[in-house]
C-alpha cells in the first residue's frame, strides 16, 4: 500500500502520552490497536498526580555524551525530589539535585519536572518528544556545540528530553520509529495533515532546522503507527512557561477556554481563548488556577462522569448540573483538555496531564504505602467505576492528622461475640477479615447470580470494586433482599462515587463550622461522630455542601480510623440527627426540645429492629459518659474534654487510651517494655495502606470467590478467632494471629527506620442530618 494512501485514513488528532488517538472514523486507546469507534472506550483521566519517589534501577546504560567526555553519563531521574544516579560526568549544584553537564543525555521520567529544574540551572534548550502508545519512537538531535564540534544524540521512549547548550548552532531535530521507518513531513496547517512531497514527488523526511538559538523549550507531539508516524503538533515556549491546551474532537461548534489565576505579584488575572485548538502559556509560578469552558452562542460546559463510557451528566444534591471546572493550586507542566459535543451539550471527554513526579505511562497504583498526610491520589478515582476503591477519595490533605488517630490499642483490638454481632446474636457488626455464616454465603451467591443476570460483573457476577467489601452490609441493610441491594448499588454510585474524590480545600471552611466532626473513641475503640444541627448555618440552604461535608467526614473515618475485622463501626451523638449502612453501633439524640414528648414521637417511627440502637438520654453523664473514658468525650456530652468551638473541630480530635490505662493492648506477653508504655500513645496510620483499611469480605459463595481472597487473607492482621476460621477454610499451615505491635509491624512490613519514627512520635508531647441504621433511614428535622 502506498504511503500516501495509508496516511489518508489515519486519525486526525492526537491525545499524547496517557491519551488516545482518534478521528471521526476510529478511536485508539493508549497502547492498543485501533478499534471501531462504536466500541466503548474508557479514557484514562489524570488529575494532579501523587509524588512517589521510586527506587533506582539496577542497570545504568552507558551512552556517549553529546558534549564529549567519558561514556556512562546517562542520568535517570524519578520524582520531584528525585533520586539521582549519575556518572562522573554529572555534577551537583549547591541547593539543587544533581544535574548533567551541558550536552549530556537526560532521561527524565516523567516529562518536565526535572527537565525544567536542570534547564533553569544551566543555559540549555530542551528538546522534548511526547508520543502516543502505538509504537516507540526516537528523537534525534544533531548540532554544532559552542566549541565548533559536531554532536549527535538520540533518545527513545514515549516521553523523553534532550538538553542542548543554548549557544549551539545548526540544530537539527528528526524522528524515527523503533523497528519502523523514519517520520515523514506533513502539512499541519490542513485539517487532515497530508504528507508533503518534494518537486520529484517523493515524501520528505520531517526535520526541524534551527540555524540560531530556538525557544528554550521545544515540544514535539508524535502520533501514528510504526509505518505512518508523523509530528502532529509543535509547541515552542520559554522554559519558565507551562502549557494548557484545549483540543476539539469534532467541529460541530466553536468553543472557548477560560483561565483564571493568581500571578507572582498576587494579582488575580483572567485569560480566554476561542477556536478548535486553543493554547495558553502560563508562567510556572502562577497559583490558584481555575479552568472552565463554554461554547460560542451555546451553553456552559457542564460536568460529566468520564469514568462511565456513556459520560452522563453529574447532578449535585440540589438537583443542579455543576459547571466543569478544573482547579490547581500550582500550575501543572502540561494539560490537554479534549472537548466534543453539540453547542447545547458540550463536554470534556478526556484530560491528559503531565504532572511533576508522575509517570504517565504507568497504571495508577491502587494501594501505595501512606506517607506524609496520607492523601489518596486522584488517579485512584480517575478509572472505570468497577475499579474505584471501596473507601477513601480524600485528596490534597494539608491539615495534620491527630497524633493519636490510630493507636496500637485500636489496631490490635479483639472484638468479643457481642461486638461481632449486636447483642451477641443479632445483626452482624463486623463484616471483614472474618468468617461468614452459611446463610450469609448463600445470600452472597444469590447476589452474584442476580448481578450476572443484569450484565454486571461478567458471567460470575463479580462485585464492582467500589462495593465488594460492602456487599454483605448492603444485603443485611435490605433484609437480604438481593433486588433491593442491587438497587442500593445505584444509589452508592450517585450519592458517593460521583462526588469523589473530594479535596480538603473544597470543604475546609464547612468542616470548621462544627456541623459534623470526630471526637475520640468509646471504650470499644469505635470513633465518635458528633453532629450538631445548630451549626449547619448556610449549609441548611445548600444540601450539596452539607452532603459533601458529611461524605468527607465519614470517608475520613473509613480511610484512617477503622480496622477491618476489629473496629468497623462508629457511634453517633446527634445534638439533634444518615449515611453508610451497617456502620452505626448506637446513636444518642441529645438536647431534644419538648421534653420526652417529641422523643417518644420519633421513637415510634423507628423500626423495631433498630430501636436498640437509638436513645434519647436525659442524664448525659450517666447514659453517654458510661461508654467513654472521660477524656475522649466533650464536657457538654458527659465527658471531661473541653468543649470545642466550631472552628476547632477540624482537624479531627483523637486521644490515647480509649480503653483506659489498663486497656487490652498490653495483654500480649510478647510486647516489649517500650510497647507496653507507648502502645496507646502513638498513631500507626502513616504505616498503613488503603488496602489495610478497606479489608476483605470472606465471600465463600463459590470456589472462584474464595480463591480471590484466600491467599491475601493470610497476610492480614487477624484476630485469634479469624485466624482459626481461616485455617478451617483454607487448610494448610496455621496463620498466626496478630496480637502485639511487633507482629503488626512485621505484617505491615514497617522498616526499622519507620519503627524508630514511631518511637519518636510516641515521645512527642502534645436543619437536617441523615444516618443509616442498618440500611433504614432515620431523618430528624427541626
C-alpha positions in Angstrom: 0.0 0.0 0.0 1.3 3.4 -0.9 2.4 5.6 2.0 0.0 8.4 1.0 -3.0 6.1 0.7 -2.2 4.7 4.1 -1.8 8.1 5.7 -5.1 9.4 4.4 -7.0 7.1 6.7 -5.0 7.8 9.8 -6.5 9.7 12.8 -6.5 13.4 12.6 -5.9 14.4 16.2 -3.7 13.3 19.0 -4.0 12.7 22.7 -0.4 12.0 23.6 1.3 10.1 26.5 -1.7 9.0 28.5 -4.1 10.0 25.9 -5.5 8.4 22.8 -5.6 8.8 19.0 -9.0 9.4 17.5 -10.8 10.7 14.4 -14.3 10.6 13.1 -13.7 7.1 11.9 -11.8 5.4 14.7 -10.6 5.5 18.3 -7.4 4.3 19.8 -6.9 3.7 23.5 -3.3 4.0 24.9 -1.2 1.1 24.0 -3.9 -0.7 22.0 -4.6 -1.3 18.4 -7.2 0.8 16.6 -10.8 -0.4 17.1 -14.1 0.9 15.6 -15.4 4.0 17.4 -18.6 2.3 18.2 -16.9 0.3 20.8 -17.0 1.8 24.3 -13.6 3.1 25.4 -12.9 4.2 28.9 -10.5 7.1 28.7 -7.7 7.4 31.3 -8.1 10.7 33.0 -5.3 12.1 35.2 -5.6 14.9 37.7 -2.8 16.2 39.8 -0.5 13.3 40.4 0.9 11.9 43.6 4.5 12.3 44.3 6.1 8.9 44.6 9.9 8.5 44.5 10.9 5.2 43.0 13.9 3.0 43.7 16.9 3.1 41.4 17.1 0.7 38.6 20.0 -1.8 38.7 21.2 -1.3 35.2 22.5 2.1 34.0 23.2 2.3 30.3 26.4 3.9 29.0 25.7 6.3 26.2 28.3 8.7 24.7 27.9 12.2 26.0 26.9 14.9 23.5 29.4 17.4 24.8 32.3 14.8 24.9 33.7 13.2 27.9 33.7 9.6 29.1 30.8 7.2 28.5 28.4 6.3 31.2 26.9 9.8 31.6 23.3 8.9 31.4 21.1 10.3 34.2 17.9 8.8 35.4 15.6 10.9 37.5 12.3 9.8 39.0 10.1 12.0 41.1 10.1 15.7 42.1 12.8 15.4 44.7 14.3 12.7 42.6 16.9 10.1 43.5 19.7 10.8 41.0 22.1 8.2 39.6 25.0 9.8 37.8 28.3 9.1 36.2 31.4 11.1 36.9 30.3 13.4 34.1 27.4 14.7 36.2 27.8 17.4 38.8 25.8 18.7 41.7 24.9 22.3 42.2 24.5 23.6 45.8 20.9 23.6 46.9 19.6 21.6 44.0 19.6 18.0 42.8 22.4 16.7 40.6 22.2 18.0 37.1 24.0 16.8 34.0 26.9 18.6 32.4 25.7 20.7 29.4 25.3 18.4 26.5 24.9 15.2 28.4 21.9 13.0 27.9 19.0 13.3 30.2 16.3 10.7 30.6 13.5 12.2 32.7 10.7 10.1 33.9 8.2 11.7 33.6 8.1 14.8 31.5 9.0 18.3 32.6 9.6 18.4 36.4 13.3 17.7 36.5 13.9 18.9 33.0 12.8 22.4 33.9 15.0 22.3 37.1 18.1 21.4 35.1 17.3 23.9 32.3 16.9 26.8 34.7 20.1 25.9 36.4 22.1 25.6 33.1 21.9 27.6 29.9 20.4 24.9 27.8 17.5 24.3 25.4 15.0 21.5 26.0 14.0 19.3 23.0 11.1 17.1 24.3 9.3 14.4 22.4 5.8 13.3 23.6 4.1 10.4 21.8 1.1 8.1 21.9 1.5 4.5 22.8 1.1 2.8 19.3 4.8 2.4 19.0 8.2 3.6 20.4 9.8 6.5 18.7 13.3 8.0 18.8 14.2 11.7 18.8 17.5 12.5 17.1 19.3 15.8 17.8 22.4 16.9 15.9 24.1 20.3 16.4 27.3 22.2 16.5 28.4 22.9 20.1 30.0 26.2 21.3 33.4 24.7 20.6 32.6 24.1 16.9 32.4 20.3 17.3 29.6 18.3 15.6 27.5 16.4 18.1 24.7 13.9 17.8 22.4 12.2 20.2 19.2 10.1 20.2 16.7 9.1 22.9 13.9 6.6 22.6 10.6 6.2 24.5 7.1 7.7 24.9 8.2 10.9 26.6 11.8 11.9 26.7 14.0 15.0 26.5 17.5 16.0 25.4 19.3 19.1 26.7 21.5 21.1 24.3 23.7 24.0 25.2 21.9 27.2 24.3 24.9 28.6 22.4 24.8 25.7 19.9 24.1 26.4 16.2 22.8 24.5 13.3 20.5 22.3 15.4 18.6 19.6 13.5 15.8 17.5 15.1 14.3 14.5 13.4 12.4 11.4 14.4 12.1 7.7 13.7 10.2 4.6 14.9 12.0 1.8 16.7 11.5 -1.2 14.4 9.7 1.0 11.8 10.6 3.8 9.5 11.6 7.5 9.6 8.9 10.1 10.4 7.9 12.0 7.2 6.8 15.6 6.9 3.1 16.6 6.9 1.3 19.8 6.3 0.0 20.6 9.8 -1.9 23.7 8.5 -4.5 21.4 7.0 -7.1 19.5 8.9 -6.1 16.0 7.7 -2.4 16.9 7.8 -1.5 15.3 4.4 2.1 14.2 3.6 4.3 16.8 1.9 6.1 15.8 -1.3 9.2 17.4 -2.9 9.5 18.5 -6.6 10.2 15.0 -7.6 7.1 13.7 -6.0 8.9 11.9 -3.1 7.9 12.1 0.5 10.1 14.3 2.6 11.6 13.4 6.0 10.4 15.6 8.9 13.3 17.6 10.1 13.3 20.8 12.1 16.3 23.0 11.5 17.3 25.9 13.8 20.2 28.0 12.4 20.3 30.1 15.5 19.1 29.6 19.1 15.4 28.3 19.2 13.0 28.9 22.0 14.1 27.5 25.4 11.6 24.6 25.4 10.6 22.8 22.1 8.0 20.1 22.5 7.1 17.8 19.6 4.0 15.6 19.7 4.3 12.4 17.6 1.4 10.1 16.7 0.6 7.3 14.2 1.6 3.7 13.6 5.1 2.3 13.2 4.8 2.8 9.4 2.9 6.1 9.3 4.0 8.2 12.3 4.1 12.0 12.0 4.6 15.1 14.0 1.1 16.4 14.7 2.0 19.4 16.9 4.9 21.6 17.8 4.9 23.8 20.8 7.5 26.5 21.4 7.8 28.2 24.7 10.2 29.6 27.3 11.5 27.2 29.9 9.6 29.0 32.7 6.3 28.5 30.9 3.7 25.8 31.2 1.1 24.8 28.6 -2.7 24.4 28.9 -4.4 23.3 25.7 -8.0 22.8 24.6 -8.4 20.4 21.6 -11.7 19.9 19.8 -12.5 16.3 18.9 -15.1 17.5 16.4 -16.0 20.7 14.6 -19.7 20.9 15.5 -19.3 24.3 17.2 -16.7 26.8 18.4 -15.6 26.5 22.0 -13.7 28.8 24.4 -11.3 28.1 27.2 -11.2 30.4 30.2 -8.3 30.5 32.7 -8.3 32.4 36.0 -5.1 32.5 38.1 -3.0 34.5 40.6 0.2 35.9 39.2 3.6 36.2 41.0 2.5 39.6 42.4 -0.6 38.2 44.0 -3.0 39.9 41.5 -5.9 37.9 40.0 -5.7 37.6 36.2 -8.2 36.4 33.6 -7.4 34.8 30.2 -9.7 33.4 27.4 -9.2 31.8 24.0 -11.6 30.7 21.3 -11.2 28.2 18.5 -10.8 24.5 17.6 -7.4 24.4 19.2 -6.5 26.8 21.9 -3.2 27.2 23.7 -2.5 29.1 26.9 1.1 29.6 28.0 1.4 30.4 31.7 4.4 31.2 33.8 5.3 28.3 36.1 5.0 30.3 39.3 1.3 31.2 38.9 -1.0 29.7 41.5 -4.7 29.0 42.2 -5.7 28.2 38.6 -9.3 27.7 37.6 -10.0 26.4 34.1 -13.6 26.4 32.6 -15.1 26.1 29.1 -18.0 27.4 27.1 -19.5 27.3 23.6 -19.8 30.5 21.5 -23.5 31.1 21.2 -24.2 27.9 23.2 -24.1 26.8 26.8 -21.5 26.4 29.5 -19.7 23.1 29.6 -21.2 21.0 32.4 -19.5 18.3 34.5 -19.8 14.7 33.3 -18.6 11.4 34.8 -15.7 10.4 32.5 -15.3 7.0 34.2 -18.6 5.9 32.7 -18.4 5.2 28.9 -21.7 6.9 28.4 -20.4 10.1 30.2 -23.6 11.0 32.0 -24.1 14.5 33.4 -23.3 14.8 37.1 -26.1 16.1 39.3 -25.5 17.5 42.7 -27.7 17.2 45.8 -29.6 20.4 44.9 -30.6 18.9 41.6 -28.3 21.2 39.7 -25.8 20.3 37.0 -22.5 21.9 38.1 -20.1 23.6 35.7 -17.0 21.7 34.7 -14.1 23.4 36.5 -10.5 22.3 36.9 -8.7 23.7 39.9 -5.0 23.6 40.5 -3.0 25.1 43.5 0.1 25.3 41.3 0.5 25.3 37.5 0.9 21.9 36.0 3.6 21.4 33.4 1.2 20.5 30.6 -2.6 19.7 30.4 -4.6 18.8 27.4 -8.5 19.0 27.6 -10.4 17.3 24.8 -13.8 18.7 24.2 -16.7 17.5 22.0 -20.4 17.6 21.7 -23.0 20.0 20.3 -23.5 23.6 21.2 -26.1 22.7 23.8 -24.5 19.5 25.1 -20.7 20.1 25.1 -18.5 18.0 27.4 -14.8 17.4 28.3 -14.3 13.8 27.2 -10.7 13.3 28.3 -7.9 15.0 30.2 -4.2 14.3 29.8 -1.8 15.9 32.3 2.0 15.9 32.7 2.4 16.3 36.5 5.6 16.8 38.4 6.6 13.4 39.8 4.0 11.3 37.9 5.0 8.8 35.3 2.3 9.0 32.7 2.9 5.6 31.1 2.2 3.6 34.2 -1.1 2.5 35.6 -2.1 4.2 38.9 -1.0 2.2 41.9 -4.2 1.2 43.7 -2.5 0.8 47.1 0.6 2.7 47.9 2.2 3.0 51.3 0.8 6.0 53.0 3.1 8.8 53.9 3.0 12.4 55.0 -0.6 13.4 55.3 -1.7 10.2 53.6 -3.8 11.8 50.9 -5.2 9.4 48.3 -4.2 10.0 44.7 -6.9 11.5 42.5 -5.9 8.9 39.9 -7.4 6.2 42.1 -10.8 7.6 41.2 -10.0 8.5 37.5 -10.6 4.9 36.4 -13.7 2.9 35.4 -16.2 2.7 38.1 -15.8 -1.0 38.7 -12.1 -0.4 39.6 -12.7 2.5 42.0 -11.6 1.7 45.6 -14.4 1.0 48.1 -13.2 3.6 50.6 -11.1 6.8 50.5 -11.1 9.6 48.0 -9.8 12.4 50.2 -7.1 14.2 48.3 -4.7 17.1 48.8 -4.9 16.8 52.6 -2.9 19.7 54.1 -4.0 19.7 57.7 -2.2 17.3 60.0 -3.8 14.2 61.4 -4.2 13.6 65.1 -1.1 12.0 66.6 -3.4 9.5 68.2 -5.5 8.8 65.1 -4.7 5.0 65.1 -3.1 3.9 68.3 -1.9 0.3 68.8 -4.7 -0.5 71.1 -7.1 0.1 68.2 -5.1 -1.7 65.6 -4.8 -4.8 67.9 -8.4 -4.6 69.4 -10.0 -8.1 69.6 -13.8 -7.9 69.5 -16.0 -10.2 71.5 -19.0 -12.1 70.3 -21.3 -9.2 71.4 -19.1 -6.8 69.3 -19.2 -9.1 66.2 -23.0 -9.3 66.4 -25.4 -6.9 68.0 -26.1 -8.3 71.5 -24.1 -11.5 70.5 -26.8 -13.0 68.3 -28.4 -10.0 66.4 -27.3 -8.1 63.3 -23.7 -8.5 62.2 -21.4 -5.6 63.1 -18.0 -6.9 61.9 -18.1 -8.0 58.3 -14.5 -8.1 57.1 -11.5 -10.3 57.6 -13.7 -12.8 59.4 -15.6 -16.0 58.6 -19.2 -15.7 57.4 -22.1 -17.9 58.2 -23.6 -20.4 55.7 -26.7 -18.3 55.3 -24.6 -15.2 54.6 -22.6 -17.0 51.9 -25.8 -18.4 50.4 -27.2 -14.8 50.2 -23.9 -13.6 48.6 -24.3 -16.3 46.0 -27.8 -15.2 45.1 -26.4 -11.6 44.9 -23.7 -12.7 42.4 -26.3 -14.5 40.2 -28.6 -11.5 40.2 -25.8 -9.2 39.1 -24.7 -11.7 36.3 -28.3 -11.7 35.0 -28.2 -7.9 34.8 -24.9 -7.9 32.9 -22.8 -6.8 35.8 -19.5 -8.4 36.7 -19.4 -10.9 33.8 -20.8 -14.4 33.9 -19.8 -14.8 37.6 -21.5 -11.5 38.6 -18.3 -10.3 40.3 -18.9 -7.3 42.7 -17.6 -4.0 41.4 -14.5 -2.8 43.3 -16.4 0.1 44.9 -18.9 -2.3 46.6 -17.1 -5.6 47.1 -16.3 -5.1 50.9 -19.7 -3.6 51.4 -21.8 -6.3 49.7 -22.9 -8.2 52.8 -23.6 -4.9 54.6 -25.9 -3.9 51.8 -27.7 -7.3 51.9 -28.2 -7.1 55.6 -29.4 -3.5 55.4 -32.1 -4.6 52.9 -33.0 -7.7 55.0 -31.2 -9.9 52.4 -33.4 -8.8 49.6 -30.9 -9.1 46.7 -33.0 -7.0 44.3 -33.2 -4.1 46.8 -29.5 -4.5 47.5 -28.7 -4.2 43.8 -30.8 -1.0 43.6 -28.7 0.3 46.5 -25.6 0.0 44.3 -27.1 2.6 42.0 -27.6 5.0 45.0 -24.0 4.4 46.0 -22.8 5.5 42.6 -24.9 8.6 42.6 -24.5 9.7 46.2 -20.9 8.7 46.8 -18.9 7.8 43.7 -19.8 10.8 41.6 -18.7 13.1 44.4 -15.3 11.5 44.9 -12.5 12.5 45.1 -13.0 15.5 47.4 -10.2 17.9 48.0 -9.8 19.1 51.6 -9.6 22.7 50.4 -13.1 22.4 48.8 -14.8 21.6 52.2 -12.3 23.1 54.7 -14.5 26.1 55.6 -17.5 23.9 56.1 -15.6 21.3 58.2 -14.7 24.1 60.6 -18.3 25.1 61.2 -18.7 22.2 63.7 -21.7 20.7 61.9 -20.2 17.1 61.8 -16.9 16.0 63.3 -15.0 13.2 65.0 -14.0 13.4 68.7 -12.4 10.5 70.5 -13.4 6.8 70.7 -15.7 4.8 73.0 -14.3 2.0 75.2 -14.7 -0.4 72.3 -12.4 1.7 70.2 -15.2 3.0 67.9 -14.8 6.6 66.8 -17.4 9.0 68.0 -19.2 11.2 65.4 -20.8 14.4 66.7 -23.5 16.0 64.6 -24.8 19.5 65.6 -27.8 20.7 63.6 -27.5 24.1 65.1 -24.1 24.6 63.3 -25.4 23.9 59.8 -25.7 27.7 59.1 -25.7 28.4 55.3 -25.5 24.6 54.6 -29.1 24.3 55.7 -30.0 26.0 52.4 -27.4 24.2 50.3 -27.8 20.5 50.5 -24.8 19.7 48.3 -22.4 21.5 50.6 -23.8 19.6 53.6 -23.7 16.2 51.8 -20.1 16.8 50.6 -19.0 17.8 54.1 -20.7 14.7 55.6 -19.2 12.4 53.0 -15.7 13.8 53.6 -16.1 13.3 57.3 -17.4 9.7 57.1 -14.9 8.7 54.5 -12.2 10.0 56.7 -13.1 7.5 59.4 -13.3 4.6 56.9 -9.9 5.6 55.4 -7.9 6.3 58.5 -9.7 5.3 61.8 -11.2 1.9 61.1 -9.5 -1.6 61.3 -11.3 -4.3 59.3 -12.1 -7.3 61.4 -11.6 -5.4 64.7 -13.1 -1.9 64.6 -15.7 -1.4 61.8 -18.4 0.8 63.5 -18.8 4.3 64.8 -21.1 5.8 67.4 -23.1 8.9 66.9 -24.2 11.7 69.1 -26.8 14.0 67.5 -27.3 17.3 69.0 -30.3 16.9 67.2 -29.9 13.7 63.9 -28.0 9.0 57.8 -25.5 7.7 55.6 -23.3 4.5 55.5 -25.3 1.3 56.1 -24.3 -1.2 58.8 -21.8 1.2 60.4 -23.7 2.7 63.3 -23.3 0.9 66.6 -25.5 3.2 68.6 -27.0 6.7 68.2 -27.8 9.1 71.0 -30.1 12.1 70.3 -29.5 14.8 72.9 -31.0 18.2 73.7 -34.3 17.2 72.3 -36.8 20.1 72.6 -40.2 19.5 74.1 -39.0 17.1 76.8 -39.9 13.4 76.3 -43.0 14.0 74.1 -41.0 14.6 70.9 -38.6 11.8 71.8 -41.5 9.3 72.1 -43.0 10.5 68.8 -39.7 10.0 66.9 -39.1 6.7 68.7 -42.5 5.4 67.4 -41.2 5.9 63.8 -38.0 3.9 64.3 -38.3 0.2 63.1 -38.4 -2.3 66.0 -35.1 -3.9 65.0 -33.4 -0.5 65.2 -34.8 0.7 68.5 -31.9 -0.8 70.5 -29.5 1.5 68.6 -31.3 4.8 69.2 -32.0 6.5 72.5 -32.8 10.0 73.9 -30.7 10.4 77.0 -31.5 13.0 79.6 -28.7 12.4 82.1 -25.8 12.7 79.6 -23.0 11.7 82.0 -24.8 8.5 83.1 -26.2 7.5 79.7 -23.4 8.6 77.3 -20.4 9.1 79.5 -20.5 5.4 80.6 -19.5 4.4 77.1 -16.3 6.5 77.1 -13.2 7.3 79.1 -13.8 10.8 80.3 -11.0 12.5 78.2 -12.5 11.1 75.0 -15.8 13.0 75.2 -16.6 16.7 75.4 -17.8 18.1 78.7 -21.2 19.0 77.2 -21.9 15.3 76.4 -20.9 13.9 79.8 -17.1 13.7 79.4 -14.2 15.7 80.7 -12.6 17.0 77.5 -13.0 20.7 76.8 -16.0 21.7 74.6 -14.7 22.6 71.1 -15.6 25.8 69.3 -16.8 25.2 65.7 -13.6 26.4 64.1 -11.6 24.0 66.3 -13.4 20.8 65.3 -11.1 20.2 62.2 -8.6 18.6 62.1 -10.5 15.9 63.9 -9.5 15.1 67.5 -8.4 11.6 68.7 -6.9 10.7 72.0 -4.8 7.9 73.5 -6.1 5.2 75.9 -9.7 5.0 74.7 -10.0 1.7 76.7 -8.4 3.2 79.8 -4.8 2.8 81.0 -5.4 -0.9 81.6 -6.6 -1.5 78.1 -6.2 -4.9 76.4 -3.4 -3.7 74.2 -1.0 -4.8 77.0 -2.3 -8.3 77.3 0.1 -9.9 74.9 3.2 -11.2 76.7 5.4 -10.7 73.6 5.2 -7.0 73.7 8.3 -5.1 74.7 8.6 -2.7 77.6 8.5 0.2 75.2 5.4 -1.2 73.5 3.7 -1.6 76.9 4.4 2.0 77.8 3.6 3.6 74.5 1.1 1.4 72.6 -1.7 3.8 73.4 0.4 6.9 72.7 1.4 6.6 69.1 -0.5 6.5 65.8 0.1 3.8 63.2 -1.8 5.5 60.4 1.3 6.5 58.4 2.3 2.9 58.2 -1.0 1.6 56.8 -2.3 1.4 53.3 -5.7 2.0 51.7 -5.9 -1.8 51.3 -5.4 -2.3 55.0 -8.4 -0.1 55.9 -10.5 -1.4 53.1 -10.3 -5.0 54.3 -11.7 -8.1 52.6 -15.1 -9.8 52.6 -14.5 -13.5 53.1 -17.0 -14.5 50.4 -17.3 -18.3 50.2 -20.4 -18.3 48.0 -18.3 -20.1 45.3 -14.9 -21.6 44.9 -14.0 -18.8 42.5 -14.9 -16.1 45.0 -13.0 -17.9 47.8 -9.8 -18.2 45.7 -9.9 -14.4 45.1 -9.2 -13.6 48.7 -7.9 -16.7 50.5 -4.2 -16.2 49.9 -4.3 -12.5 50.6 -6.1 -13.1 53.8 -3.1 -15.0 55.2 -1.1 -11.8 55.1 -3.6 -9.7 57.1 -3.6 -8.7 60.7 -6.1 -11.2 62.1 -7.6 -11.8 65.5 -7.3 -15.3 67.0 -10.9 -16.1 66.1 -10.4 -15.1 62.4 -7.0 -16.9 62.3 -8.6 -20.1 63.4 -11.6 -19.7 61.0 -9.2 -19.0 58.1 -7.3 -22.3 58.9 -10.6 -24.2 58.7 -11.5 -22.6 55.4 -8.1 -22.9 53.6 -6.3 -25.7 55.4 -2.6 -25.8 55.2 -0.2 -24.2 57.7 -1.7 -22.3 60.6 -1.9 -18.5 60.3 -0.6 -16.8 63.4 -2.9 -14.2 64.9 -1.6 -10.6 65.3 -1.8 -9.7 69.0 1.2 -7.4 69.5 2.8 -4.4 67.9 5.9 -6.3 66.8 3.8 -8.8 64.8 1.7 -6.0 63.4 4.8 -4.1 62.2 6.1 -7.3 60.6 2.8 -7.9 58.8 2.8 -4.3 57.6 6.4 -4.5 56.6 7.3 -1.5 58.6 11.0 -0.8 58.3 13.4 -0.2 61.2 13.5 3.4 60.2 9.7 3.6 60.4 9.8 1.8 63.8 12.2 4.4 65.1 9.9 7.2 63.8 7.0 5.7 65.7 9.1 5.7 68.9 10.0 9.4 68.3 6.3 10.2 67.7 5.4 8.4 71.0 7.8 10.7 72.8 6.4 13.9 71.3 4.1 15.9 73.8 1.3 17.1 72.9 -31.8 21.6 59.7 -31.4 18.0 58.5 -28.9 15.2 59.2 -29.1 11.7 58.0 -27.8 8.4 59.4 -28.4 4.9 58.2 -29.2 2.4 60.9 -28.7 -1.0 59.3 -29.9 0.5 56.0 -33.1 2.1 57.3 -33.3 5.8 57.0 -33.9 7.9 60.2 -34.5 11.6 59.4 -34.8 14.1 62.2 -35.9 17.6 61.2 -36.4 20.7 63.2 
